[in-house]
Amino acid sequence: MAMKSQAEKEKREKLEAKDWKPTSVAEFLGLTPDEEKMVELRLALSKGIRDRRCASRLTQEKFARAVGSSQSRVAKMEAGDPAVSLDLLIRSLFKAGADVKEISGIIAGRSSKVG
């Protein structure tokens, strides 16, 4: 672990010597703190949908039929596409059998219990 930290430190020093500034994704994209939280929320819900689908051993197509959507829309949901509303992400989780407690856990960053 110490070797990795040393290597990272050396890499950072080399980049800074060339006037590169280490930054976060949020800083790079110019996101406000609220926008950053919305992105994190969308990604958490998207991951929750994918986890639930995979745990159920369903293809995107079969999952789409189960939640009343299309395969391409499920792919967009799982990818965190901003064209997919948070409402649709949450409704899809409900249709797939998730309850409020599970969705709250997904949002809070806890592993979801699918079953």
C-alpha positions as CSV (number, residue, x, y, z in Angstrom):
1,M,0.0,0.0,0.0
2,A,2.8,2.4,0.8
3,M,4.3,1.7,-2.6
4,K,1.1,2.7,-4.3
5,S,0.9,5.9,-2.3
6,Q,4.5,6.7,-3.1
7,A,3.9,6.1,-6.8
8,E,0.7,8.2,-6.7
9,K,2.6,11.0,-5.0
10,E,5.4,10.9,-7.6
11,K,2.9,10.9,-10.4
12,R,1.1,13.9,-8.9
13,E,4.4,15.8,-8.5
14,K,5.3,15.2,-12.1
15,L,1.9,16.4,-13.3
16,E,2.1,19.5,-11.1
17,A,5.6,20.3,-12.4
18,K,4.0,20.5,-15.9
19,D,1.4,22.9,-14.6
20,W,-1.4,20.2,-14.5
21,K,-3.8,20.8,-11.6
22,P,-5.3,17.7,-9.9
23,T,-9.0,18.2,-9.7
24,S,-12.2,16.3,-9.0
25,V,-14.7,15.4,-11.7
26,A,-17.2,17.9,-10.2
27,E,-14.6,20.7,-10.4
28,F,-13.6,19.7,-14.0
29,L,-17.2,19.8,-15.1
30,G,-18.0,22.9,-13.1
31,L,-20.8,21.2,-11.1
32,T,-22.4,23.0,-8.1
33,P,-22.6,20.9,-4.9
34,D,-26.3,20.4,-5.6
35,E,-25.6,19.2,-9.2
36,E,-23.0,16.8,-7.9
37,K,-25.5,15.3,-5.4
38,M,-28.0,14.9,-8.2
39,V,-25.5,13.0,-10.4
40,E,-24.6,10.8,-7.4
41,L,-28.3,10.1,-6.8
42,R,-29.0,9.3,-10.4
43,L,-26.0,6.9,-10.5
44,A,-27.0,5.2,-7.3
45,L,-30.5,4.6,-8.6
46,S,-29.2,3.4,-11.9
47,K,-26.9,0.9,-10.2
48,G,-29.8,-0.2,-8.0
49,I,-31.8,-1.0,-11.1
50,R,-28.9,-2.9,-12.7
51,D,-28.2,-4.8,-9.4
52,R,-31.9,-5.8,-9.1
53,R,-32.1,-6.9,-12.7
54,C,-28.9,-9.0,-12.5
55,A,-29.9,-10.5,-9.1
56,S,-33.2,-11.6,-10.8
57,R,-31.2,-13.0,-13.7
58,L,-33.1,-11.0,-16.2
59,T,-32.0,-9.6,-19.5
60,Q,-32.6,-6.0,-20.1
61,E,-35.4,-7.0,-22.5
62,K,-37.1,-9.2,-20.0
63,F,-36.7,-6.6,-17.2
64,A,-38.1,-4.0,-19.6
65,R,-41.3,-6.1,-20.1
66,A,-41.6,-6.6,-16.4
67,V,-41.5,-2.9,-15.7
68,G,-43.5,-1.8,-18.8
69,S,-40.6,-0.2,-20.7
70,S,-38.3,-0.9,-23.6
71,Q,-34.9,-2.5,-23.6
72,S,-33.3,0.7,-24.9
73,R,-34.9,2.6,-22.0
74,V,-33.6,0.1,-19.5
75,A,-30.1,0.5,-21.0
76,K,-30.4,4.2,-20.6
77,M,-31.6,3.8,-17.0
78,E,-28.7,1.6,-16.1
79,A,-26.2,4.0,-17.8
80,G,-27.5,7.0,-15.7
81,D,-28.6,8.8,-18.8
82,P,-29.8,12.3,-17.8
83,A,-32.7,11.9,-20.3
84,V,-34.2,9.4,-17.9
85,S,-36.1,11.1,-15.1
86,L,-35.5,10.3,-11.5
87,D,-39.3,9.5,-11.3
88,L,-38.9,6.8,-13.9
89,L,-35.9,5.3,-12.1
90,I,-37.8,5.1,-8.8
91,R,-41.0,3.9,-10.4
92,S,-39.1,1.1,-12.2
93,L,-37.5,0.0,-9.0
94,F,-41.0,-0.2,-7.4
95,K,-42.3,-2.1,-10.4
96,A,-39.4,-4.5,-10.1
97,G,-40.4,-5.2,-6.5
98,A,-38.2,-2.8,-4.5
99,D,-39.8,-1.2,-1.5
100,V,-39.2,2.2,0.1
101,K,-36.7,0.8,2.5
102,E,-34.6,-0.8,-0.3
103,I,-34.7,2.4,-2.3
104,S,-33.8,4.4,0.7
105,G,-30.8,2.1,1.2
106,I,-29.8,2.5,-2.4
107,I,-29.9,6.3,-2.1
108,A,-28.0,6.2,1.2
109,G,-25.3,4.1,-0.4
110,R,-26.1,0.8,1.4
111,S,-26.2,-2.4,-0.6
112,S,-29.6,-3.3,-1.6
113,K,-31.2,-6.6,-0.5
114,V,-32.9,-8.1,-3.5
115,G,-35.2,-10.8,-2.8
